[in-house]
């Protein structure tokens, strides 16, 4: 896949993996529509910035409509935004915090996928939806039941829409990164944080996969074992 002049929408683009993705797509010559909850500007070429809470469907929809009005189309939609809860027994986590995590990590990605798919079907030229999930979707982890369950849900959703959207030439690829050195963990730095991956290295593997004639639909990127 050639990314030059492709309209790429990225959620959670102000920092972490989203920022690294934005920087790389910018170098590839893409036209960027970057979304984050708070106002930001990465000073990237061919980039436009949009502010939205992706857990608010109405707000998210209005921003995507604004993006389509500006660019005329969407070629690649990256559902990247997500939040985390430090390892905690699930019986100790307030219900509101559980709900907030699902609203962002699951519903936000569902809303984004729906908005992308509707626009891509309208274009009749196909497109790509990239789901940033996590290796937490592949196994249960003590103290991380809420985060894991949200990622399991997103994985199941992605597997299903891949089958639904293929007939419209809309591809759905998923990436499952292990721990990365990002602001996601600012609330509580994990003990093994020094071993976490550099998000730029993760992005390099994501982009290299997408450039293949037949990319892996589910790209698993675990931390190197010591």
N, C-alpha and C positions, 0 to 999 in steps of 0.2 A: 504494500500500500504506500502510495506517495501522499505525503501530508501537505504539500505545498498548496496554498490557497484554499485548503479545506476549512470549513467553519467548524471550530472545535469549542464545545461548551464544557466547562469544568466547574463542578461545585466544590466548595471547600478549598478554593484556589489561593487563598491569601497566605497560606503557610504549609509546612510539612510536605507531604507527597503531592498535594495539589499544586503547590507553588513550583515544585521540581518538574512536574508534568507541564505546567504552563511555560516554564523557561525552555524546556526541550522542544515543545511544539512550536514555540516562537522561533527557535533556531532552524526548525524545519520549514519555516515559511508559512505556517498556518495563520488563519484569521481567528483570533481568540475572543471568546465571550466568557469572561471569568466572573464567577459568582461567589460571594461570601456573605456571612451574616452582618459583618461590620464593613464600613467604608474602607477601601484600600486602593493602592496603586503600585504595581510592581515595576512600572516604567519599561514595559516590554513593547517591542515592535508589533504593530498590527493587533494590539490588544484593547478591548473595551471592558469596562468594569461595571458590575451590577451588584446591587445590595439586596439580599433576600434571605428570609428564614425559610429553608426548604421544608421544614416541618409544617409550615402554613401553606396549604394547597393553593389557596386563592392568591397569596403573595407570590408564590413560586410560579404559578400560571401566568400572572401578569408580567413577570420579568422575562419568562421565556417568550411570550408574545412580543415583548419589546425587542428581544434579540432577533426574532424572526423578521420583525418590521425593519430592523437595521440591516441585517445581512441577507435576508431573502430566503434563507435555508439553514438547515443544520445537517452537517455531514457526520460528525462524531459527537456523542454525548457521554461525558464521563461522570458517573455517579461516584464521587469520591468523599464527600463530606461525611463525617462521622464523629461520635463522641465516645467516651470510655468511662468506666467506673473502676477504680482501683480494686484489686482482689478483696472481696468482702463476702462473708456468708450471706446467702440470699435472704435469709430471714431477718437480717439486720439492715437491709437496704430499704429506704422509704419508698412507698409505692409511686410517689410523684417522680422520683428519680428514675425508676424503672420505666415509667410511661414516657418520660422525656427521651430516654435513650432509644426506645422503640420508635418514637415519633421521628427522630432524626435518622437513625441507622436503617430502619426498615421502611417506614412510610415515606420518608424523604426520597429514598431511592425508587420506591414504587411510583411516586408522583413524577419524578424525573424521567423514569423509563416510559411512563404513559405519555407524557408531553413530547418526548423525543419520538416515540413510535408514531403518534398521531401526525406529527409534522413530516416525518420521513415517508409515511404512507402517502401523504398528500403530494409529496415531491415526485413519487413514483420512480425514484432513482436509487433506492436503497439507502443504507447508512450503517453506522456502527454504534452500538451502545456498549460501553465498557463499565463493568461493575467492579469496583474496588471492594473486595470482601476481606478476608483475613484467614490465616491458618486456624484461627479460633472457630471457623466453620467446619473444621475437619475432625475435631475431637472435643470431648468434654474436658474442662479444666476446673479443678477445685478452686473455689472462690471467684470464679468468673462465669457463673451460670447464666447471668443476665446478658452479658456481652456475647457469650458463645451462642445463646439461644437466638439472639437477634441476627447474628451472622449465619447461623444455620437456616433461619427463615429467609434471609436474602439469597442464600445459595439455592434453596429450593425454588424460590421465585424466579431466579435467573435461569435455572435449568428449564423451567416450564415455558417462560416467554421465548427462550431460544427456539423451542419447537413451534410456538405460535407465530413468530415473526419471520421465520426462515422463508416462507412462501412469498414474502414481500421483499426479499433480498435485504432484509435488515438483520445484520449479524449481531449476536450478543456474546461477548467474550467476558470472562471473569478472571480476575487476578487475585491470588491469595497470598499476600505478603506475610512473612513472620514479623517479629518486632522490628520497628524502625526508629531511628533517633529523630523523633518529631515532638512537637508541642503537645501531642495527644496525651503524653505522660507527665505533663507539668504538675498535675495535682499530687502525684506520688511517683517518683522515679523508681522503676523496678530495680531490684538488686543486680540483675544481669544486664543492665542498660548499656554498659560499655561494650557488650557483645552484639548489640543490636545493629542492624544494617543502615548504611547511609542511603537516604531516600533517592539520591541521584543515581546510585548504582541500581536500585530497584527500577527506577524509570528507564534506565538504559536497557534493562532486560525486557521490560514491557514493550518499548518501542521496537526493539530488535525482533521480538516475537510478531508484532503487528506487521512488520515489513516482509515477513515470510510469505511465500505463495500460499501456504496452508498453515496459518497460525494455530497454535494450541488454543482451543476454546476455553480451557481452564488451566491457567498458568500458576503453578504453585512455587512460591519462592521462600524457602525456609532459610533460617539463619544457618550459616556454616557451623558444623559441629567441631568442637575443640577436642 
